[in-house]
């Protein structure tokens, strides 16, 4: 019972007991609904979900981690990056979007590869981590390894795109394998599962 298809280990039932099913990641964040915490989103793209996290969780501090290189790509999700960023670089545009929070010292931007950038923060620092960076197995594994010492005990880690394959980009994802291995190794409790309609699911675990 330890392995299923693609060499993915099966999460034992004891780690799933009490898990609540929600319809999407927005409902998942509403259910978490803890305020005044230190929150990081790893992989922020245009910042739409960053804004949602801020609106719902009202964090004491929000840290945005990304490579901020989308200006080097002609389009993302069918959107022209030249038009979207209004002639600015990705990071310049993102800073402009969240300027009011930055001025209040409630918002920090960290540029770099996710698993390297995470390690620049103190141990036991983050209350909530939303992970939406590279989705290859090795990348997710590296991210989770870095996050483990940086998230507080009983902190909440949310994994985006808990799926095997992206039918739009036609690429396999390694999120499930890396996440399941992490959950089993560290005996994490799965607390929410967002059953997204296109199967780009989210999973929240208590670390």
Secondary structure, DSSP 8 states (H G I E B T S, - for coil): --B-GGG-B---GGGTTT-EEESSHHHHHHHH---S-EEEEE--TTSHHHHHHHHHH--SEEEEEE---GGGSSEETTEEHHHHTTTS-HHHHHHHHTHHHHHTT-EEEEES-HHHHHTTS-TT-EEEEEE-S--SHHHHHHHHHHHHHHEEEEEEEEES--SSEETTTTEE--HHHHHHHHHHHHT-EEEEEE--TTS--EEEEE-
